[in-house]
Amino acid sequence: MSLHPTGLLGLVLLLGQTICAQEGTLPRPSISAEPDSVIPRGRPVTIVCRGPAGFKTFRLENEEDTNDFKDTRASSPLGPHQTEARFLIPAVSEGTATHYRCRYIKEHVWSEPSESLELVVTGDTQECSGRPKKDGQQPKGLRP
């Protein structure tokens, strides 16, 4: 009997999560930004953290200042295997342009942090993400 590559990948991921759970470490959550991680100044962005089902509290951390964090309850289950929490930033600014990561808690133990998400703020609400300003300078947070 041979396994299809997709089935084999699923088996490896399942075993990896089982091993992590047995060793006492919690799997890393994922992090993303909606509508995007490059946002014009003054516009809203939602940072979305996803983790395994059954976890109630997620933490969004400023990677550059670990004392700067926000905890929230999971907003909704995503089927039987995932939970998500949503963190709204109503108007992005240079002060919110930083690297974020998230965690969740189980029985007084925090998970490993997610990968880092860089929130980039462009200088004008009319600019398209990632495009240089008319004077040729890059918006704050963009790299050449």
JOZIBEL-V482106 format. One record per residue. N is the residue number from 1. RES is the residue in one small letter. PHI is phi as a letter, one per 40 degrees, with the letter a starting at -180 (none if undefined). OMEGA is omega in whole degrees, 0 to 359 (NA if undefined). BURIAL is b if it has 24 or more other C-alpha atoms within 12 Angstrom, else e. Layout:
BEGIN
n res phi omega burial
N RES PHI OMEGA BURIAL
N RES PHI OMEGA BURIAL
END
This chain:
BEGIN
n res phi omega burial
1 m none 178 e
2 s b 179 e
3 l c 173 e
4 h c 181 e
5 p d 179 e
6 t c 178 e
7 g c 179 e
8 l c 178 e
9 l c 178 e
10 g c 179 e
11 l c 179 e
12 v c 179 e
13 l c 179 e
14 l c 179 e
15 l c 178 e
16 g c 179 e
17 q c 179 e
18 t c 179 e
19 i c 178 e
20 c d 181 e
21 a c 180 e
22 q c 180 e
23 e c 177 e
24 g g 177 e
25 t c 180 e
26 l c 179 b
27 p d 178 b
28 r c 171 b
29 p c 173 b
30 s b 181 b
31 i b 177 b
32 s a 179 b
33 a b 177 b
34 e b 9 e
35 p c 182 e
36 d a 177 b
37 s c 174 b
38 v b 190 b
39 i b 174 b
40 p c 179 b
41 r d 177 b
42 g g 181 e
43 r c 179 b
44 p c 172 b
45 v a 175 b
46 t b 175 b
47 i c 186 b
48 v b 176 b
49 c b 179 b
50 r b 178 b
51 g a 180 b
52 p c 179 b
53 a c 173 b
54 g g 180 b
55 f c 188 b
56 k b 186 b
57 t b 176 b
58 f b 178 b
59 r b 172 b
60 l b 183 b
61 e b 168 b
62 n c 185 b
63 e c 182 b
64 e c 179 e
65 d a 186 e
66 t c 175 e
67 n c 179 e
68 d b 181 e
69 f a 177 e
70 k b 176 b
71 d b 176 b
72 t a 176 b
73 r c 175 b
74 a d 184 b
75 s c 182 e
76 s a 173 b
77 p c 176 e
78 l b 184 e
79 g g 185 e
80 p c 188 e
81 h b 183 e
82 q b 175 e
83 t b 178 b
84 e b 173 b
85 a b 184 b
86 r b 180 b
87 f b 181 b
88 l c 167 e
89 i b 189 b
90 p c 180 e
91 a a 181 e
92 v c 180 b
93 s a 177 b
94 e c 179 e
95 g c 179 e
96 t c 178 b
97 a c 182 b
98 t a 176 b
99 h c 180 b
100 y b 170 b
101 r a 180 b
102 c b 179 b
103 r a 171 b
104 y b 185 b
105 i b 174 b
106 k b 177 e
107 e f 176 e
108 h g 177 e
109 v b 179 e
110 w c 177 b
111 s c 169 b
112 e c 178 b
113 p c 174 b
114 s c 169 b
115 e c 180 e
116 s c 175 b
117 l b 177 b
118 e c 175 b
119 l c 183 b
120 v b 180 b
121 v b 177 b
122 t c 190 b
123 g c 186 b
124 d b 181 b
125 t c 180 e
126 q c 181 e
127 e c 169 e
128 c c 182 e
129 s d 171 b
130 g g 180 b
131 r c 178 b
132 p c 174 e
133 k c 182 e
134 k c 180 e
135 d c 176 e
136 g g 180 e
137 q c 177 e
138 q c 174 e
139 p c 180 b
140 k d 176 b
141 g g 178 b
142 l c 179 b
143 r b 179 e
144 p c NA e
END
